[in-house]
Amino acid sequence: MPEGVRLSHAIAVVALVGAVTLVLRAVPFVAAHALKHSQILSRASVVLPLGVMTVLAVDGAVGMEHPVLGVFAGVCTVLLQWWRRSMMLALVGGTGVYMAGVVALGVVGS
C-alpha cells in the first residue's frame, strides 16, 4: 500500500465504485418498463443510429490523410451492404478496400 493509504480506505473506495457501477448498470433495466411506450424513445431508436453513424463518419473523414480513398471505401461499404444485406461483409469489405488503398499509396510504414 502507498504511504498514507489505509486498507480500510481502499476497501471503502472499491465498495463505493462497485455500488455505483451496479446501480448504473441496473438503471436501464428498471427504466425500460417505465419507458416501454414512450414516443420519444421510440423515435430516438429510429433516428439515433443514423445520427451516431453520421457523426462518426464525418469525424473520421475530417482527420483522414486521404479523404478520396475514405469516400471510395465508404461507397464500397454502402454498395456491399445494399448488394448482400450483410453488415459483416460490408464492414470487412469497406475496411479492406481502405486498408488496401492505404498500403498501395505507401502510407503504412513510412
C-alpha positions in Angstrom: 0.0 0.0 0.0 1.2 3.5 -0.7 2.1 5.6 2.3 -0.9 7.4 3.8 -3.4 5.0 2.4 -5.1 2.6 4.8 -6.6 -0.7 3.9 -10.0 0.4 5.2 -10.0 3.4 2.9 -9.1 1.3 -0.1 -11.9 -1.2 0.7 -14.4 1.7 1.1 -13.4 3.2 -2.3 -13.7 -0.2 -4.1 -17.1 -0.8 -2.4 -18.4 2.6 -3.4 -17.2 2.2 -7.0 -18.8 -1.3 -7.1 -22.1 0.0 -5.8 -22.2 2.9 -8.3 -21.4 0.5 -11.1 -24.1 -1.9 -10.1 -26.7 0.9 -9.9 -25.7 2.4 -13.2 -25.9 -1.0 -14.9 -29.4 -1.6 -13.4 -30.9 1.7 -14.3 -31.6 0.8 -18.0 -33.5 -2.3 -17.0 -35.5 -0.6 -14.3 -36.3 2.4 -16.6 -37.2 0.1 -19.6 -40.5 -0.8 -18.0 -41.5 2.8 -17.4 -40.3 3.9 -20.9 -41.7 1.0 -22.8 -44.4 3.1 -24.6 -42.5 6.4 -24.8 -42.9 8.1 -28.1 -39.7 10.0 -27.6 -37.7 6.8 -27.1 -39.5 5.1 -30.0 -38.5 8.0 -32.3 -34.9 8.1 -30.9 -34.5 4.4 -31.6 -35.2 5.1 -35.3 -33.2 8.3 -35.7 -30.3 7.9 -33.3 -28.4 5.1 -35.0 -28.2 7.0 -38.3 -27.2 10.2 -36.4 -24.4 8.5 -34.5 -23.0 6.8 -37.6 -23.1 10.1 -39.5 -21.2 11.9 -36.7 -18.6 9.0 -36.6 -18.2 9.0 -40.4 -17.8 12.8 -40.6 -15.4 12.8 -37.6 -13.3 10.1 -39.2 -13.3 11.8 -42.6 -12.1 15.1 -41.2 -8.8 13.7 -39.9 -8.2 11.4 -42.9 -5.0 11.7 -44.7 -6.6 10.5 -48.0 -10.2 11.7 -47.9 -10.9 10.5 -51.5 -9.9 7.0 -50.5 -12.1 7.2 -47.5 -15.1 8.2 -49.6 -14.4 5.4 -52.0 -14.2 2.9 -49.2 -17.4 4.3 -47.8 -19.2 3.9 -51.1 -17.9 0.3 -51.4 -19.2 -0.4 -47.9 -22.7 1.0 -48.8 -22.7 -0.9 -52.1 -21.8 -4.2 -50.4 -24.5 -3.7 -47.8 -27.0 -2.9 -50.5 -26.0 -5.8 -52.6 -25.7 -8.6 -50.0 -27.5 -7.2 -47.0 -24.7 -8.4 -44.8 -23.3 -5.9 -42.3 -20.2 -8.0 -41.5 -19.4 -8.3 -45.2 -19.9 -4.6 -45.8 -17.7 -3.6 -42.8 -14.9 -6.0 -43.6 -15.1 -5.2 -47.3 -15.1 -1.5 -46.8 -12.2 -1.7 -44.3 -10.3 -4.0 -46.6 -10.7 -1.6 -49.5 -9.5 1.3 -47.4 -6.5 -0.6 -46.0 -5.6 -1.9 -49.4 -5.6 1.7 -50.7 -3.5 2.9 -47.8 -1.0 0.2 -48.4 -1.0 0.9 -52.2 -0.4 4.6 -51.5 2.5 3.7 -49.2 1.1 5.4 -46.1 1.8 2.4 -43.9 5.4 2.0 -42.7 6.6 5.4 -43.8 
